[in-house]
Amino acid sequence: GETFETSSKDGVSITYTVYGYHEDVLLFVHCWTCDHTYWRAQIPFFSKQYRVVTLDLGGHGNSSIGNRKEWTMERFAEDVLSVITDLEYSSLTLVGHSMGAIVVSKTAAKQSRNLRKIICVDYLISPLQAKIKAEVEAGLEPFKKDFYGMTKRFVPNIFNASADANLKERIAEDMAQNNPEVAISAAAYLAATDYTQTFEALQKNVSLKKGIVNADKRPTDVAHYSKLGFTVDIIENSHHFMMLDQPEICNATLQKIQKD
């Protein structure tokens, strides 16, 4: 791929990589404390048919922190929009994992230029409700005291028993190395934000198709998200990082949704 830099609305430098020259673009957005490399198993598969774009959200990977103080989903959506603005394409699909699912939903609520579809991977599980700010802050207090240690203990809980042990350890270590200020701020805003208006905006865009791909580690409220206009696919015997641990079935499921 070829790597580029662009500037988000608040001046934060955003790094992104483009694979291929197809007119139809698949843009992949990573999750909390991760980066563009978490989509590495999707690039060879999808770049044969689409122009694949991966990026690092502000404060993650190779993108800068700049003067940003609040790491909100709105700010992250602006990071994605800055990349979209740089691209020429016939159609666009946004794929977001975990926190990235909210980021692409926020992006889609603002972006309509040839936006065909969004696919949300393993975050829209139960109905989203904004948590009380004081409760969120209390829950994050241990991370403020020992971000590395708490993250190392937290991450294994999002895997299932059959997950590859080496992959689990690598991801836990990788996520624990992230900038604590960015990570804690992003987690606080992710949990305490009301997304009602975001989903209402998505419903108003009748031409936009919306898909969900979830692991079966937790039961998905399919009825709730169907009412919001999403199709829902569940990958059996999978966990939060299915795109790395089970890339073949994950890619096939994403492709099925993309082709619909």
Steps between C-alpha positions, in 0.01 A plus 500: 500500500587867472488708819377859520441766762210739529379744765187460710271794571692593817844468339587149619706318235328182376696224328327265258602233251342418164518158333404472134333728248140379477218754485308334785656574839488299823626713788582310821498668844670333796384475862603653833878510563571317172615614155479427127698174532201327659353472149809332355316174431235681295730695268614215267146364471314822426763694303447261207154649443498833684728787585571431866577791731617463860573785736623581847255712695645803678718400795539145368770330295686743275249785529579792726354624827542868415319739730191282535383465861164326462502166319133484408327289238423825316872578479577152374225532238668821383824302463321257268334784308840660441614181328178468298545857377838401356356211299336478159264203466178370349364338814606481864448242773611570858595207723557566870604262777384551860547873576557533126139390446384812682753710311373383160140551615585857600681548170208367299262736680705787352625355170279415203731534198459165324484328841340165430532299819633480855597174670535498879712219645434376855375807683128536432397211723258627765304827462740787565422719798714790620651420838503753783821700483586445870466123456720507193768698679491263797539202270798658326677605821705176522617559141616849597710351780647213298398508136749236388413248769123549480498474120705181513243352740196633313580396143502119551136519614384589149635174356336160523659179628599377153693817407864468407702565818786674319259730316328583829830592664620706203179702483491558877858626495438716193189666642669555838777699327260769375502858629300491829371856464356429155367157595327603822343809346373297203357230726321760713335669202416167337309385810335829601372618160136474392487364143127544442542786254773311315276200432207726412718670238601162359135394472417814306756409234281246323763417237761404761526128574606402850649168611616350828750215540526375858673222688280257690685552830209719613141481372407771251161673527418432136144634526620838631755555226271367229253773596782751447547369147803275548550153363670279759747215446640296789827307469490185713772411749663838458610794710571872481804474270344258253660683205842381620415166661249383237582709193358260240148489640513868600605602148233280345234656722613854424506415131146361514375823656694709252353309206138527622 
